[in-house]
Amino acid sequence: MTRTAFVIGATGQVGRAAVRALAEDGWDVRAASRRGESDANWPDGVRTVVLDREDIAALETALGDGCDVLVDMVAYHAEHARQLTSLAGRIGSAVVISSGAVYEDDQGRSFDTQSGPDGFPHYPLPIPESYRTVTAGEATYGTRKVALEQGLLAAGESLPTTLVRAGAIHGTYNLRPRELFFIKRAVDKRPVRVLAHNGESRFHPVHTANLAELIRLAARTPGSRVLNAGDPQAPTVAEIGTAIDAVLGHSCETVLVEGPAPAENVGDSPWGIAHPVVYDMTAAERELGYRAVTSYQDSLAETVAWTVDRLGDRDWTEAFPEMYRTYGSHGDMFDYAAEDRWLAGRSG
Ligand SMILES: NC(=O)c1ccc[n+]([C@@H]2O[C@H](COP(=O)([O-])OP(=O)(O)OC[C@H]3O[C@@H](n4cnc5c(N)ncnc54)[C@H](OP(=O)(O)O)[C@@H]3O)[C@@H](O)[C@H]2O)c1
């Protein structure tokens, strides 16, 4: 009998890839989102569903007789765990996207403390899933994800759930593409860039196709577990810049700075972290036989093409408003004047 999958958040960057992977693997997929959109790359037979998952009655109705696996891209807190566990009788198993932001180092540092002095966590390299996490709560994105995880793991066999702790997600349909930091500079033919931390920052990326593969395998083999999700390599920020330049045929001078950003809006980037964040992938390999289906380098040209196309001639804040909301509060990523002032002061 055909196995059924119900995907919440189906038209986001991860959802699009996951729906495709599941449908191509023979699942009968219902693809739910508030706008109920479809994707040209989905095989025939995928059914779209208009659903706001915050509306529990609507979710119950949409689920109908239920599904063999429910895949949730947009679960963020304990209430979402309660919502899913209340439907356990109708859901065979679940795969839910969590985040690497849950980890806390042995000094109590996490992504939540990164703006303070020496606040960036010093994680082990790589971080295993067994490593400690922030305390569950309502305070931050990370604490809420931990609460979500704990709520779902507590369901045990009544709703076997794989929590996927994703790294820095990249791919097409990314509304907050970190890659834009280098892409826009290349499009603007910016001749120079400044990278703090000697350009050696590493924030483990994960391509949407690799996440989709992990989701596909977890759907096949239900279990109550937590798994990291990262690409086969974790390139440095300098390597990412070089790779994006190569895709776009751009060349520029990279000025490397020891230590943190030397001035406001100078040297920082979406990957510009003080200590490496690399996720251990051996559990996914061991438990599910997971093998990555692509790498950062191999997937980059498609991601860059999609991002350049969406940017078009528009101001980036208009083309990527979600990205502006996420990163805009931390300063202007494209403050070329500040960069030029700092470079002039340095050489003078
Ligand atoms: N970005 C990263 O680097 C990163 C890193 C680690 C973990 N994560 C996790 O990744 C997940 C986000 O996945 P994504 O990047 O694929 O998201 P996304 O691209 O922002 O897409 C979100 C999807 O969910 C739908 N959606 C939003 N709210 C909904 C609602 N209330 N009910 C039903 N559908 C809804 C959206 O379509 P409509 O607008 O039509 O509803 C869309 O299909 C989150 O769990 C996040 O914590 C992200």
Ligand as a Chemical Component Dictionary entry (heavy atoms), coordinates in Angstrom:
data_LIG
# 
_chem_comp.id                   LIG 
_chem_comp.type                 NON-POLYMER 
_chem_comp.pdbx_formal_charge   0 
_chem_comp.three_letter_code    LIG 
# 
loop_
_chem_comp_atom.comp_id 
_chem_comp_atom.atom_id 
_chem_comp_atom.alt_atom_id 
_chem_comp_atom.type_symbol 
_chem_comp_atom.charge 
_chem_comp_atom.model_Cartn_x 
_chem_comp_atom.model_Cartn_y 
_chem_comp_atom.model_Cartn_z 
_chem_comp_atom.pdbx_ordinal 
LIG N1  N1  N 0  17.484 29.280 7.649  1  
LIG C1  C1  C 0  18.370 28.565 8.311  2  
LIG O1  O1  O 0  19.582 28.669 8.083  3  
LIG C2  C2  C 0  17.885 27.575 9.362  4  
LIG C3  C3  C 0  18.832 26.936 10.152 5  
LIG C4  C4  C 0  18.410 25.953 11.062 6  
LIG C5  C5  C 0  17.067 25.632 11.146 7  
LIG N2  N2  N 1  16.156 26.297 10.390 8  
LIG C6  C6  C 0  14.751 25.900 10.501 9  
LIG O2  O2  O 0  14.230 25.696 9.203  10 
LIG C7  C7  C 0  12.806 25.849 9.274  11 
LIG C8  C8  C 0  12.337 26.779 8.177  12 
LIG O3  O3  O 0  12.412 26.096 6.974  13 
LIG P1  P1  P 0  12.538 26.882 5.608  14 
LIG O4  O4  O 0  13.799 27.675 5.638  15 
LIG O5  O5  O -1 12.321 25.918 4.516  16 
LIG O6  O6  O 0  11.332 27.912 5.724  17 
LIG P2  P2  P 0  10.864 28.992 4.672  18 
LIG O7  O7  O 0  11.693 28.922 3.422  19 
LIG O8  O8  O 0  10.741 30.287 5.391  20 
LIG O9  O9  O 0  9.407  28.461 4.277  21 
LIG C9  C9  C 0  8.392  28.348 5.220  22 
LIG C10 C10 C 0  7.302  27.463 4.641  23 
LIG O10 O10 O 0  6.305  27.269 5.608  24 
LIG C11 C11 C 0  5.045  27.805 5.157  25 
LIG N3  N3  N 0  4.434  28.331 6.360  26 
LIG C12 C12 C 0  4.843  29.381 7.127  27 
LIG N4  N4  N 0  4.017  29.536 8.171  28 
LIG C13 C13 C 0  3.060  28.570 8.062  29 
LIG C14 C14 C 0  1.918  28.239 8.832  30 
LIG N5  N5  N 0  1.574  28.932 9.927  31 
LIG N6  N6  N 0  1.166  27.180 8.447  32 
LIG C15 C15 C 0  1.495  26.478 7.340  33 
LIG N7  N7  N 0  2.560  26.747 6.556  34 
LIG C16 C16 C 0  3.331  27.795 6.925  35 
LIG C17 C17 C 0  5.435  28.798 4.066  36 
LIG O11 O11 O 0  4.450  28.993 3.073  37 
LIG P3  P3  P 0  3.262  30.054 3.280  38 
LIG O12 O12 O 0  3.921  31.392 3.531  39 
LIG O13 O13 O 0  2.462  29.982 2.023  40 
LIG O14 O14 O 0  2.510  29.564 4.463  41 
LIG C18 C18 C 0  6.603  28.033 3.445  42 
LIG O15 O15 O 0  6.081  26.959 2.677  43 
LIG C19 C19 C 0  12.487 26.380 10.648 44 
LIG O16 O16 O 0  12.060 25.313 11.463 45 
LIG C20 C20 C 0  13.827 26.924 11.118 46 
LIG O17 O17 O 0  13.911 26.940 12.523 47 
LIG C21 C21 C 0  16.524 27.264 9.499  48 
# 
loop_
_chem_comp_bond.comp_id 
_chem_comp_bond.atom_id_1 
_chem_comp_bond.atom_id_2 
_chem_comp_bond.value_order 
_chem_comp_bond.pdbx_ordinal 
LIG N1  C1  SING 1  
LIG C1  O1  DOUB 2  
LIG C1  C2  SING 3  
LIG C2  C3  SING 4  
LIG C2  C21 DOUB 5  
LIG C3  C4  DOUB 6  
LIG C4  C5  SING 7  
LIG C5  N2  DOUB 8  
LIG N2  C6  SING 9  
LIG N2  C21 SING 10 
LIG C6  O2  SING 11 
LIG C6  C20 SING 12 
LIG O2  C7  SING 13 
LIG C7  C8  SING 14 
LIG C7  C19 SING 15 
LIG C8  O3  SING 16 
LIG O3  P1  SING 17 
LIG P1  O4  DOUB 18 
LIG P1  O5  SING 19 
LIG P1  O6  SING 20 
LIG O6  P2  SING 21 
LIG P2  O7  DOUB 22 
LIG P2  O8  SING 23 
LIG P2  O9  SING 24 
LIG O9  C9  SING 25 
LIG C9  C10 SING 26 
LIG C10 O10 SING 27 
LIG C10 C18 SING 28 
LIG O10 C11 SING 29 
LIG C11 N3  SING 30 
LIG C11 C17 SING 31 
LIG N3  C12 SING 32 
LIG N3  C16 SING 33 
LIG C12 N4  DOUB 34 
LIG N4  C13 SING 35 
LIG C13 C14 SING 36 
LIG C13 C16 DOUB 37 
LIG C14 N5  SING 38 
LIG C14 N6  DOUB 39 
LIG N6  C15 SING 40 
LIG C15 N7  DOUB 41 
LIG N7  C16 SING 42 
LIG C17 O11 SING 43 
LIG C17 C18 SING 44 
LIG O11 P3  SING 45 
LIG P3  O12 DOUB 46 
LIG P3  O13 SING 47 
LIG P3  O14 SING 48 
LIG C18 O15 SING 49 
LIG C19 O16 SING 50 
LIG C19 C20 SING 51 
LIG C20 O17 SING 52 
# 
